[in-house]
Amino acid sequence: MANILISGASIAGTSAAYWLRRHGFTVTVVERAPAVRAGGYKVDLRGAALRVIERMGIMDAVRARATDMRVATHYDADGEKVATMDADLFGGRSGDDVEIMRGDLNELLYELTRDEVEYVFDDSVTAIAEDGTVAFERSGPRVFDLVIGADGAHSNVRRLAFGPEEGFVRHLGHYISICSVPDPLGLDREEAVHAAPGRTANVYSTRQDDGVARAMFIWSSPPLAYDHRDVERQKELLGAAMSGMRWEVPRLLDAVREADDLYFDAVCQIRMDRWSKGRVVLLGDAAYCASPASGQGTSLAVVGAYVLAGELAAGRGPEGYERELRDFVTANQALADANLKGMVIPSRFALWFQLAMIRLIPRLPGRDRMVERVAGPIRRAANAIALKDYVE
């Protein structure tokens, strides 16, 4: 297979483009958006993903753009500080971890590949024939040896090759929404959090931000009926879910109404028995979305791209990719349920207990054990694969 189409120019797609070109394949990337998507939220690279980044030669650039988040502060409804966590405890950031804005990482990967990869923007796949002929919304049909669906949890390629999304989604009982807002608190590499039973509001600013923050909302909810392209409806649903919350939430919701970069989606996972069919193979969230609650979606995309390209180059094809990656995916998807319990608190008593423990931990002699309890499962999942050396 020499001529490969990748649908999706996000982390999974641009990472795969790099490794496939390095192995000598001819690569085309098609992306529905008019350019590589900027902005987004902060993401973590951990364990095996950092080893892949090192092999790509961009570790220094990634570290230079790290968010450098220092602390997370919890506020009550009246705006009083009630508890503080350092970076070791919130998100389990200990040891082999780099946090970076999603848009910054994607820009680095795009710059790494743009001179050797054909990028086709403002277009998308509409049909894939058994002989490899691909039809597009705007471009004329072309023939490829392989089509890689790296187009997210709502993958168009997966729908065309495998059928409707509903057959592969595991809903985790929550929704999440993120967008850029004016910084309401003058934050300095800090997360500000306000939680109520069943819902949490969070706003943060990184060292790269200048008067801009990201607001994140997460709440318990059964599946909602809406079009994932209808942004105005999503803003209505978000406002209804956060209605009645105090602290800075009303001001944040006012800013959401003006935001042009809203992310809104169910906290869900994609579970599939196989990731390939005929000339199509799925990568990243399209194949095995772990949900934002896992904290490992970006690492799965980066590692998955490395393994897929390597197994294709070694002649073992999509079957080798699945054999190498399946246990790694399973370990990282398993993080989501436990993490959600700390992100959205179900009752007032559980919230009181969580905040009491946050205040108490810094004074405990066994603090290191508490950090390990948070970070240990994440670190083990992030390293649950032995990377092969596919490139001499």
N, C-alpha and C positions, 0 to 999 in steps of 0.2 A: 504493500500500500504506500503510494507515494504522494497522492494528492488528497489533502484532508480539509474538510470544512468544519469550523467551530462556530456554533451558534451561541453568541453571548460574549461580550467583551468586558466581563467583570473579572474578579480575582481568579476564578477557575479557568475561564477562557484565556486570559492573557498569560497565566502561568503555563497552561498547556501549550500555547503558541510558542513560548520560549523553548520549552524542552523538545517539542516536535521539530522545530527548526534546527536545534542543536544536534538532533539525531539524523538530520538530512531530509526530512519530509518537506514537501511544499504545502504551505498553510495559508488558508483564507479564513478570516474572521468576519462574520456578519453580525451587526448589532442594530437593534431596532432604534435606539436613541441616535440623535444627530452627532454625538461625539462620546468619547469615554466619559462615563458619569463621574462627576466630581462630588465633593461633599460626603454625606453619609455620616455614620456614627463610628465610634471607636471600636476597634476589634483587636483581638489578641492573637499573637503568634507564639506557640509554645512547642517545646519538645522537638519532635521530628520535623515539624514545619520550620523551625529555626535552622535545622541542619540543611533543609532544602534551600532556604534563603541564602545560607552560607555558600552552598554549591553554585548558586546563581551569581554570586559575587556582589550582592547588593546589601550585605549585612550592615556595613557602615552607614549607608544611605538610609536604611530602615531605622537604625538606632538614632540617627540624627533627627528623624522626624517623629520620634516617640513622643507620646502625649505627656509623659513625666507627671502623671497624676499623683497627688500626695496624700489626699485624705478624703473621706466621705463623712459628712456631717448630717445627722438626723435632726429635723426640726418638728416641733409640735404645731398644732393648728394656729397658734398665736404667734408663731415665728421665733419661739425660744429654742435655743440649742438644747437637745436632750441626750445626745450620744455621738461619739466620734470614733471612726475606724481609720487605721492607717492602711497603706496599700497592700500589706501582706494579708490582711483579712478580707477586704472587700474585693471580690473576684478571685481570691486565691492566688494573688500575684506574688509568687515567691520563686526565686531561682531562674530557671530557663523560660522567661516570659518577656515579650516586648509588646507593648500596646501602641497602636498607631491608628490614625484615622483611616477609614476604609478608602476614601478618595485619594489620600496620599499614597497608599500602597498601590492602588490600581494605576495611578499616574506613573509610579516608578516602573511597574511591570510593562505598561504600554510603551514608555520611552525605551525600554530594553528591547522591544520587539518591533517597533514601528518601521524600521528600515529594512527588515528582512521578511516581514509578514504583510500580506495584503489585507487591509482593513476596509470593509464596506459598511458604511454607516447609513442610518435612516432606511433600513431595509430589514426584511425578515423572511424566514422560510415558510412556504405555504404548502409544499408537498414534497415527499421523498419517495421515489420509485425504487423498486427492487434492484434495478440495474445501476443505481447510484445517481440517477438524474434528479436534480433538486430544482424545484420551482420557487421563485421569490416574488414578493409583493411588487417590487419595482424593477429589478434586474431581469435579464433573460435567463432561461434555464441553463444549468451547467452540470457536468458530471463529475462526481467525486468518488474516490475509493472508500472513504469513510466519512460519516457525519457524526460529530461530537456535540451532544446537547449539553451546553454549559450555561443554560439560560434560566436558572433559578428554580425555586420551588414550584412556580406556576409554569413550568417548562412547556413551550410550544412544541419543541421537538419530541418530548416524551408523549405528549398528547397524540401527535401524528403517528408515532411508531408503536406506542403501547396502549393507547386508549385514554379515556377520560381520567382526569386528576383524582376524582373521588375514590378510585380503586386503590390509591397508594398513600392517602393522607391519614396520618394519625393525629387527631386534634388533642392538644394537651390542656384544654379547658381555660385558655387565657387568650387575650389579645395584647398587642404591643403597637405603639405608635411613637415615632421619633421625627423631629424636624429642628431646623435652625430657628432660634429666637434671639432677640436682643438680651444681653446678659442682665438679669434683673437684680443681681446681688453683688456685682463686682467680683466674681469668683476668680481665684488664682489656682489653677490646677486642682480644683476641688469639685466634688459632687455634693450637691445639696438635695436631701431626700425628705419627703413627707409621705408617710404611709397611713392608711386607714384600713379597716378590715376589707379585704377583697380587692384593694386597689392601691397603687403606689405611683407617686409623681416624683420625678428626678430631673434636675437640671445640672449641667456640668460645663466647664470651660477648660480647655487644654492650654498648654504653653504656646501653641501656634495661633490661638484665637485672639482677636482684637475687638473686644466689645460684643462678640457673638458667642452664644452658648447653644448647646443642644438640649432640648427638652425631651424627656422620655416618659411615657406613660405605659403602665402595664396593669391589667385588671383581669379578674376572673369573669368568664362569660361562656355560655354555650355557643355553638356555631352561629354566626350571624349571616344573614342573606344580604349580599351587596356585590356590586361589580368592582373588581380590584383595580379598575382604571377610573372609577368615579370618585375623584378626590373630594368633591364637595360633600358627597354622601358620607365618606369616611370621616370628614371633619365633624359632621353632625353626630355620627355614632360616638366619636371620641368625646365630644362635649356632653352628650347624654351620660356616658359612662363616668365622667369625672364631676358631674353636677353635684353641688353641695359641698365639695371639698374646699377647705380653707387654705391657709398659708399663702403661697404665691400662685396657687393653681388658677384662680380666676384671671390673673394677669397673663399667665402662660397661655391659657386658652384664647385670650384675646389675640396674642401674638400668633398662635396657630392659624387663626383665620386668615392671616396675611401671608403665611408661609407658602413658598413655592416648591418645597422639597420634601413634602410629607411622605413618610413611610408608614404604612398601616397594614397590619396583617395578623392572621391568627398565629399564635405560638403553636406550631405544628411540626411534625416530622414526616419525611417521605420514607416509606418502607417498601422495598421491592425485593422479590425473590431473585431477580437477575437485572443487570444493568445494561445488557446489550441484546440486540435483536437485528439480525441481518447486517446491514451496513451502518447501523446506528448504535452508538454507545453513549451512555449518560455519565456526566461528571459533576461533582460538587452537589449543590442543593437540588439539582434536577434529579439526581439519583438517590441521595441519602442526606437530605436536609436534616440537621440535628436540632434545629431551632435556635433562636437567639439565647434561649435559656441554658443551652449547653456551654456557651462561650467558646465553642470549638469549630464553628462553621467555616471560618477562614482557614484555620489549620487543616481541616479536612479537604478544603479545596486545593490548597497548595500541595499537600502531600499526595492527594489523589491525582493531580495533574502530572506530578513527577513520576508516579508509579505507572500511570496509563501510558505516557510517552515511552518510558523505559521498556515496558512489557511489549508494546508494539514494535519497538526497535529490535528487541530480542527475538521476535518472531513468535511470541506466545500469545499475542493478540488480546482481545477483551477478556478471554477466559483467564489468562494469567493475571491480568489486572484485578479481576474479582477475587481470585484466590489470595493474592497478596494483601488486598485492602479490606476484605470483609470483616475480619476480627477487629481491626482498628476502628472501623466505622461503628461496629456494635458497641465497643467500649466507650466511645465518645457520645453516641446517642444516649447511652444509659445515664449520663450526667444530668440530663435535663430535668427529670422528675424531682430529683433531690434539690437541685438548684432553685427550682420554682418555689419550693417551700420557704426559702429565705428571701425571695423577691416579692412575693405577694402573701401577706399574712392573713389567715382566715378569720381571726377573732380578736377582740380587744385584749383578752388575756394573753393570747399568743404574741401579740405585738408588744405588750408590756414586758413579757418575759424576754423577748429578743433584745429589746433596748436595755434591759437590766443586765443581760449577759455582755452586751457590747461595752457598757460602762465598767463592768467588773473585770473583764479579761486583762486589760493592761496592768492590773494590780495583782494578778494571780502569779504565783511562782511557776506554775505550769503553762505559762503563755505559749512557749514554743510547741507544746503538745497541742494546744488549741489551734495554732496556725497550721500545724501539720494535719489536723483533722479537717480543716477547710481545704488546704492546698494539696494534700496527699492524693486524694482520688483524681483530681484534675491532672496533676503531674503524671500519675500512672497511666491515665488514659491517653495523654498527649504523647507518651513515649511507647505506646503499645504496638509498635511496629519496628522491625529491623530493616532499615532502608538498604536496598541493594545499591551497589555502585554500577550504574548503567553506563556511565560515560568514562572512557579511559582517561 
